């Protein structure tokens, strides 16, 4: 079985809504399409589609496998393009959207540097603090920080977004410094409207402890902790919350890319450094891999290299 082709058939069946539509799009007979789906089901050991005379729907296993098939097809396409000789320099308009804070602090400089490498590309950058419909709003690429990807879109990992719990020295002098995660429930925590509005989650960083002289170092292991939080201000935009934190109003759960310089300068104090706030994946999200323009492909490659190793 050509497993890659079977994945392509499966994805096309789901996108087209029927075996017949997939057969027409792929220029295959309906029995061949059906056979590819059956062979893929045999290979993974689970039924992927509910088939009736009137409709076709995904099984739970199908829902689980679909985004993985999309990623495998994307990787194969990337490999093919990596070996292709470029036939033209990227040119044209690329519409990109990202959150306001990320666009201001990180993405705009990356776009400027990309433009120096590919001067034939014009970028229309939309800084929006809402999830956009890529097709309806004609967006080529969305930069999203999330751990919940939409199964009908294609996502390329670009890096990891770390967060920092922080407050001003003045706030801590007036209200005390939280020493453990549970202490946050007693403080004025300024929250984001869409991310962790009422619950902040933490993973303990790996620590080493010695049992005694000459003993080998051992790792302590603790489970993820959550704490219910609340405060006087909530906002849907990170830079707005940052201004409130800097005013000494309360404690913020902020992306590291916005507050790292402020922590380094002493304007903000990092709290609970032995715990890691829940990380978010950073993805470049787009609607279709078919006939991907050189502008989008080169921008994704550029951003993946740019953001992969940055300490966000």
N, C-alpha and C positions, 0 to 999 in steps of 0.2 A: 504494500500500500504506500502510495505517495502521501505521507502524513501531512506535509505542508499543503498539498493540494486539497486534502480532506478538510483541513482547517479552513482554507479559503472557501470551499464549498459550504461548510457549516455556517461561517459568518455571512456569506451571501444569502443563504436560505433565510437566516434570521432577519437580515436587513430587508430582504425582498418580501418576506412574509409568506413565502410558499416555495415548494420544490420547483414548481413550473416557472416562477419568476427567476429563480436562481439558474435554472437550466437555460433560459433565454439569455440572461445576462452573460453567462459563462460560455455560451455556445456549446452546451452539452445536452445530451438527451436526458429526459426526466429519470429513466431507470439508472443511468450512470450517476446522476446527482444523488439519488436514493441510496445507491450502493456505497458511495463515498461516505455519506452520513452514517450508514450502518457499520462500515468498517471502522470509522472513528469511534463509534459507541463500543464496538468490540474491543478496540485497543485500550480505551480508558476504563472499560468495565462498568459502564453506567449508561442508562438511557438519557439522551440529551434533549429530545423533543417529544412533546405530546402531539400525535397526529390524529386528526379526525377528518371527516369529509368536508367540514365547514371551516375549520381553523387549525392553525399550528401555533404551539406555544412552547416556551422553554420549561424544562423540568428544573428542580433545584440544582441538579448536577450541571445542566446546561447553563444556568445563570452563573455558576461558579467557573465554568470553563471558558465562556465567551470572552471575557476581557483578556484571559491568558492567550487565547488564540489570536486576538487582535494584536497583542504585543509581539507574539512570535512572528506574525506576518510583517509587522513593522520592522523587527530586527532583520528579517531576511531581505526586506527592501533596502534597509540601510547598508547591509553587506554588499548588495548588488551595486548600489550607487558608489560605495567606497572604491570599487574596482573599475568603475566607468571613467573614461577620460572625459573631463568636463568639456561640453560642446559649446558652452557660452558662459559669459560672466553673468552672475545674478543681476537682474534689472527689474524695475517696476515698483509697485506700491505694496507694502506689507502692513496690515492692520493688526496691532497687538494691544491686548488689554491686560492690566494687572492692578492690584490694589494700589491706592494712592501712596501709602507709605513705602511700599517696595519700589514703585515707579520713581518716586522722588529720591530715595536713598541709594538704590542699587541699579535699577534697570536703565535709567536714562543714560548713565555713564557707559553702560554696556552697549546701548544703542549707538551712542556717539562713536565708540571705538569700532563697532561693527561697520558703521558708515564710512570710517576712514579706510577700512579694508575693502569695502564694496561700495564705492561712491555712486554706482548706478542704481542703488536701492533707496527708495524714500519710505520712511516709517511714519505711520499715523498711530501715535501712542495714546490710548484711552485709559486714564487713571480712574478706575471705578471701584467702589466698594460694594459691589453686588455681583452675583453670578449672571453672566450674560449668555444669551442663546447665540452660539457662534454662527449658525446658519442664518437666522433671521436678521442679525445685526452685522452680517458680513465681516466677521472677525476671522482672521487667518490663524492667530495664535493667542491663547490665553495662558498666563502664568498663574498657577494656582497652588496655594499652600493647603494641603488637605490630606487626610487619611481615608477619604471616601471618594473614590473616583467614579464618575458616571460610566456605566458599561457601554453606552452607545457612542462614546468618544474615544479617541486615541490619545494616550498620554505617554510622554517620554520623561523618565526621571531626570531631573537636573541637579538635585542636591537634597539637602536636609535643612529645614528651618528650625533652629534652636530658639528657646525662649529664656528670659531672665526675670526673676521676681526681684523687684527693686523699689526703693523709696528714697526720699531725700534725707540727709542727716538731720534736718530740722524736724521732719515728721517723726523720725525714730527717737529723737531727744524728747519729744512731747508725749509719745505714745508707747515707747518701748520697742525693743527689737524682737520679732518672733524667733524662737529658738528651734521650734519643730513645726512640722507641717500643720498640725492641729491648731497652733496658735493663730494662724491666718483667719480662722473663723471669728476671732475677737477683734479684728482690725477692719478699718474701712478699705475694702478692696475694690478698686476701680476696674470694671469689667467690660469686655468687648461684647457687643450685641449678639454676635454670631458664633464666637469661639470661646468656650468656657465661661459663659455668662454666670452660671450659678455653681459650677463645679470645676475646680482646678485639680489636675492629676499630675502625679510625680512618680518618677522612677529613681530609686537610690543609685548614686554613682558607686562604682566598684571601689571598695576600700580594702586596705591590707592591715592585718593585725598580727602581732607576734605573740605566740603562746609563752615564750620565755627565751632566755639566752640561747642562741644557736638553733632555735626552732625555725622551721620553714614558714614563710609567709602564707597565710590562708586568707581566702576571700570571704567576706561576710555577705550574706545574701538576704535581702528583704523584699517583700512583695510591693507591687505598685500601690501607692496610697492616693486617696482622693479626699478632698476637703470641700465642704459646702461654703461658698463665700458670698458676700454681698456688700454693697456700699452705696454711697450717695450719688455716684455718677456711673453711667454706662453710655457707651458710644459705639457707633458702627465703624469708626475710623481710628487707626492706631495713633496717628500724629495728634489727634484731638485728645486722646487719653494721655499721651505723653506730656502734653502741656499741663494737664491737671496733676499728674504725678510730680512734675517739676515745681508746681505751685505749692507742694507740700500737703495736698489734700488727702492722699492715701497711698496705698501700695498698688503697684501695677504689675501685670503679667504681660511683658513686652517682648516682641521679637528682638533677638540679639542684634540683628543688623541695624536697629534704630537706636539702641541704648549703649552699645559697647563703648563708643567714645565718651559718653557721659559717665559711665562707670569708671573708665580709666582716668578721667579728670577729677573724680571725686564729687561731681555734682549729684550723682546717684550712688547708692550703696546696694550691691548685690546681696540678696537675702537667701538663706538656706542653700549655700553653695554646695553642700553635700548631696543635694537632691537635684535631679534633672527634670524640669517641667516637660510635659508630654511633647515629644517632637512631632513635627508635621513634615510630610514629604513635599518637596517642591517639584512641580511637574510643568512641562510644556504641553498644553492640551490643544488638539486640533480635530477637525471634523472628519477628514478623509485622507487616506494615504494614496489614493489613486491619482496619478499624474501630479504628484507633489511638485510644486514649483521650486526652482533652485533657490529663490529667496527664502522660502520657509525652511528648506533643508539646511541651508548654510547658517541661518539664524539659530536653528536648534543645535547644530553642531557647535556653534560659537558659544551659546549660552551654557551648554553642557560642560564645555571645557572651562568656561569662566567661573561657574558657580560650584563645580563638583567639590573643590577642596577648600572653599572659603569657610571660615569659622562662624557660620550664622548661629 
